[in-house]
Amino acid sequence: MKQKRVLIASFVLIILGLFFIMGPETNITGAVVGVQSGVLDSTSNALFGFFLVWIAGIILIGGVEEKVVDVETLKKRGEEIYKFHQNYDFATSQGYVKGIEESGKKPSELKEKDRGKIVEKIYETKKDVYLDFLGLKGAGNDTYGKPALEEMHYMQTGTDMEDKNRLAALTPEALKEVSEKTGRGLEARLGGYMFPNIDDKNFENIKGQVAENLKIDAKKIKTKEQLMRLYNELMKKEAQEGGLKEFRADDYKTNDYENN
């Protein structure tokens, strides 16, 4: 509500400011500012109008509060990471197919050099999905340079040369193993970034919601690490209850069901 009032007040001041900047000299001007007609000339009107617009800008900058992060915000972040993980896993098979097509050969005809190129195509395809999720695709190549982005992706997946050598076999097992490892590595890293701005009021806000849903004492939650762990427990609890929901009667209490 406070944010809405700030926006309305700023909008009114901007409209008044524009009125004084663009409006003609009339008796209304004097009435609005509480002075006699004719005292303010066009220059004074414009200056007063700019002053009002300036005040509106100050109110907007200092009065509009930063959006409060809550449990629902974290859930949305988690959903986006999950969607990314699905797309990222699928990129393994996409890169494999692209690599085969570019080689112009059948899998049985591939030589060691061909296999190396297909492995690179797989990682390139997965890297594009990753950079697109981060918002770095395209512009990122100009900002950081292609080698830097490739290294960043490679390092953050948690893979090594042994993984690449194993992937070069291009067997279904190898594709699956490397896909799962790189996917888990990035999902874990991105999941850790879900809480970057959880401090001060955001920390207190989420702490209260998590404690209420888990029915625990919020005062005992003192660190971000504790909050992250308890938030994950809350997500597990909600998932479990969602799975049991269809088996429960409307008048059946959770504790009664779980104890029988």
C-alpha positions as CSV (number, residue, x, y, z in Angstrom):
1,M,0.0,0.0,0.0
2,K,2.8,2.4,0.9
3,Q,4.5,1.8,-2.5
4,K,1.1,2.5,-4.3
5,R,0.7,5.8,-2.3
6,V,4.2,6.9,-3.3
7,L,3.6,6.2,-7.0
8,I,0.3,8.1,-6.9
9,A,1.9,11.1,-5.1
10,S,4.7,11.2,-7.6
11,F,2.3,10.9,-10.6
12,V,0.3,13.9,-9.2
13,L,3.4,16.0,-8.8
14,I,4.6,15.2,-12.3
15,I,1.3,16.2,-13.8
16,L,1.3,19.5,-11.9
17,G,4.9,20.1,-12.9
18,L,4.1,19.6,-16.5
19,F,1.1,21.9,-16.2
20,F,3.4,24.7,-14.9
21,I,6.1,24.0,-17.5
22,M,3.8,23.8,-20.5
23,G,0.7,25.8,-19.4
24,P,0.0,29.4,-20.3
25,E,0.0,32.3,-17.9
26,T,-3.5,32.4,-16.4
27,N,-5.1,33.3,-13.1
28,I,-5.2,29.6,-12.3
29,T,-1.5,29.7,-11.8
30,G,-1.7,32.2,-9.1
31,A,-4.6,30.4,-7.5
32,V,-2.7,27.1,-7.4
33,V,0.4,28.4,-5.7
34,G,-1.4,30.8,-3.5
35,V,-0.2,34.1,-4.9
36,Q,-1.9,36.9,-6.8
37,S,-2.4,36.6,-10.6
38,G,0.5,38.0,-12.6
39,V,3.1,37.6,-10.0
40,L,4.6,34.6,-11.7
41,D,5.8,35.0,-15.2
42,S,6.4,32.1,-17.7
43,T,10.0,31.6,-16.5
44,S,8.9,31.3,-12.9
45,N,6.2,28.9,-14.0
46,A,8.7,26.7,-15.8
47,L,11.1,26.7,-12.9
48,F,8.4,25.8,-10.4
49,G,7.3,23.0,-12.7
50,F,10.8,21.6,-13.0
51,F,11.0,21.8,-9.2
52,L,7.8,19.7,-8.8
53,V,9.1,17.1,-11.3
54,W,12.4,17.0,-9.4
55,I,10.6,16.4,-6.1
56,A,8.6,13.6,-7.7
57,G,11.8,12.0,-8.8
58,I,13.2,12.2,-5.3
59,I,10.1,10.6,-3.9
60,L,10.3,7.8,-6.4
61,I,13.9,7.0,-5.7
62,G,13.7,7.2,-2.0
63,G,10.1,6.1,-1.4
64,V,9.5,3.1,-3.6
65,E,10.7,0.1,-1.5
66,E,12.6,-2.8,-3.0
67,K,10.4,-5.8,-3.7
68,V,10.3,-8.1,-0.7
69,V,11.5,-11.6,-1.4
70,D,9.2,-14.3,0.1
71,V,8.7,-18.0,0.0
72,E,6.7,-17.7,-3.2
73,T,9.6,-15.8,-4.9
74,L,12.0,-18.7,-4.0
75,K,9.5,-21.2,-5.4
76,K,9.4,-19.4,-8.7
77,R,13.2,-19.3,-8.8
78,G,13.3,-23.0,-8.0
79,E,10.8,-23.7,-10.8
80,E,12.9,-21.8,-13.3
81,I,16.0,-23.7,-12.3
82,Y,14.1,-27.0,-12.7
83,K,13.0,-26.0,-16.2
84,F,16.5,-25.0,-17.1
85,H,17.7,-28.4,-15.9
86,Q,15.3,-30.2,-18.3
87,N,16.4,-28.1,-21.2
88,Y,20.0,-28.5,-20.3
89,D,19.7,-32.3,-20.2
90,F,17.9,-32.4,-23.5
91,A,20.8,-30.4,-25.1
92,T,23.0,-33.4,-24.7
93,S,21.0,-35.4,-27.3
94,Q,20.6,-32.3,-29.4
95,G,24.3,-31.7,-29.6
96,Y,24.9,-35.4,-30.4
97,V,22.5,-35.3,-33.3
98,K,23.9,-32.0,-34.6
99,G,27.4,-33.4,-34.4
100,I,26.5,-36.6,-36.3
101,E,24.7,-34.6,-39.0
102,E,27.7,-32.2,-39.5
103,S,30.1,-35.2,-39.7
104,G,28.1,-36.6,-42.6
105,K,28.9,-40.1,-41.3
106,K,27.1,-42.9,-39.6
107,P,28.0,-43.6,-35.9
108,S,29.8,-46.8,-36.9
109,E,32.0,-44.8,-39.4
110,L,33.2,-42.2,-36.9
111,K,36.9,-41.9,-36.2
112,E,38.6,-40.5,-33.1
113,K,38.8,-37.0,-34.6
114,D,35.2,-37.1,-35.6
115,R,34.2,-38.2,-32.1
116,G,36.1,-35.3,-30.6
117,K,34.3,-32.8,-32.7
118,I,30.9,-34.3,-31.7
119,V,31.9,-34.1,-28.0
120,E,32.7,-30.4,-28.6
121,K,29.3,-29.9,-30.3
122,I,27.6,-31.5,-27.3
123,Y,29.3,-29.1,-24.9
124,E,28.7,-26.1,-27.2
125,T,25.0,-26.9,-27.4
126,K,24.7,-27.3,-23.6
127,K,26.7,-24.1,-23.1
128,D,24.3,-22.1,-25.3
129,V,21.4,-23.3,-23.2
130,Y,23.2,-22.3,-20.0
131,L,24.2,-18.9,-21.3
132,D,20.7,-18.2,-22.6
133,F,19.4,-19.0,-19.1
134,L,21.9,-16.6,-17.6
135,G,21.0,-13.9,-20.1
136,L,24.6,-13.9,-21.5
137,K,24.0,-15.5,-24.9
138,G,25.0,-13.1,-27.7
139,A,25.9,-10.0,-25.6
140,G,28.0,-12.2,-23.3
141,N,30.4,-13.1,-26.2
142,D,31.2,-9.4,-26.7
143,T,31.4,-8.6,-23.0
144,Y,33.5,-11.6,-21.8
145,G,34.8,-13.2,-24.9
146,K,33.9,-16.7,-26.2
147,P,36.9,-18.5,-24.5
148,A,36.0,-17.0,-21.1
149,L,32.3,-18.2,-21.4
150,E,33.4,-21.6,-22.5
151,E,35.7,-22.0,-19.5
152,M,33.1,-20.6,-17.1
153,H,30.5,-23.2,-18.4
154,Y,33.0,-26.0,-18.3
155,M,34.2,-25.2,-14.8
156,Q,30.8,-24.7,-13.3
157,T,29.5,-28.1,-14.6
158,G,32.0,-29.8,-12.4
159,T,33.3,-32.0,-15.3
160,D,36.9,-32.9,-16.2
161,M,38.9,-34.3,-19.1
162,E,38.0,-37.9,-17.9
163,D,34.3,-37.1,-18.5
164,K,35.1,-35.8,-21.9
165,N,37.1,-38.9,-22.8
166,R,34.3,-41.1,-21.5
167,L,31.8,-39.1,-23.5
168,A,33.8,-39.7,-26.7
169,A,32.6,-43.3,-26.7
170,L,29.2,-41.7,-27.6
171,T,27.3,-44.7,-26.1
172,P,23.9,-44.2,-24.5
173,E,25.4,-44.9,-21.1
174,A,28.2,-42.3,-21.6
175,L,25.7,-39.7,-22.8
176,K,23.5,-40.3,-19.8
177,E,26.3,-40.3,-17.2
178,V,27.8,-37.0,-18.4
179,S,24.4,-35.4,-18.9
180,E,23.4,-36.2,-15.3
181,K,26.7,-35.1,-13.9
182,T,26.8,-31.7,-15.6
183,G,23.1,-31.2,-14.9
184,R,23.5,-31.9,-11.2
185,G,26.6,-29.7,-11.0
186,L,24.8,-26.6,-12.5
187,E,21.5,-27.2,-10.7
188,A,23.3,-27.3,-7.4
189,R,25.3,-24.2,-8.2
190,L,22.3,-22.2,-9.4
191,G,20.2,-23.5,-6.4
192,G,22.8,-22.0,-4.1
193,Y,22.2,-18.6,-5.7
194,M,18.5,-18.7,-4.9
195,F,19.3,-16.9,-1.6
196,P,21.7,-14.1,-2.7
197,N,19.6,-11.2,-1.5
198,I,18.1,-12.9,1.5
199,D,19.2,-10.4,4.2
200,D,17.6,-7.9,6.6
201,K,13.9,-7.6,5.9
202,N,13.9,-10.4,3.3
203,F,15.6,-12.8,5.8
204,E,13.0,-11.9,8.5
205,N,10.1,-12.2,6.1
206,I,11.1,-15.7,4.8
207,K,12.2,-16.9,8.2
208,G,8.7,-16.1,9.6
209,Q,6.9,-17.9,6.7
210,V,9.2,-21.0,6.9
211,A,8.9,-21.2,10.7
212,E,5.1,-20.8,10.5
213,N,4.7,-23.6,7.9
214,L,7.1,-25.9,9.7
215,K,5.6,-25.0,13.1
216,I,9.0,-24.2,14.6
217,D,10.4,-21.3,16.7
218,A,11.5,-18.5,14.3
219,K,13.9,-17.1,16.9
220,K,16.1,-20.1,16.6
221,I,16.8,-19.5,12.9
222,K,19.8,-17.2,13.0
223,T,21.8,-17.8,9.8
224,K,21.2,-17.9,6.1
225,E,22.5,-21.5,6.0
226,Q,19.9,-22.6,8.6
227,L,17.2,-20.8,6.6
228,M,18.2,-22.5,3.4
229,R,18.2,-25.9,5.0
230,L,14.8,-25.4,6.6
231,Y,13.4,-24.0,3.3
232,N,14.4,-27.2,1.6
233,E,12.7,-29.2,4.3
234,L,9.6,-27.1,3.7
235,M,9.6,-27.9,0.0
236,K,10.0,-31.6,0.8
237,K,7.1,-31.4,3.2
238,E,4.9,-29.7,0.7
239,A,5.8,-32.2,-2.0
240,Q,5.0,-35.1,0.3
241,E,1.7,-33.7,1.4
242,G,0.8,-33.0,-2.2
243,G,1.4,-36.7,-3.0
244,L,-0.8,-37.8,-0.1
245,K,-3.5,-35.3,-0.7
246,E,-5.5,-37.5,-3.1
247,F,-5.6,-40.3,-0.6
248,R,-7.0,-38.2,2.3
249,A,-10.6,-37.6,3.1
250,D,-11.6,-34.0,3.6
251,D,-12.3,-34.5,7.2
252,Y,-9.2,-36.6,7.8
253,K,-6.4,-35.0,9.8
254,T,-2.8,-35.3,8.6
255,N,-1.5,-36.7,11.9
256,D,-4.3,-39.3,12.1
257,Y,-3.5,-40.5,8.6
258,E,0.3,-40.6,9.1
259,N,-0.1,-42.5,12.4
260,N,-2.4,-45.2,11.0
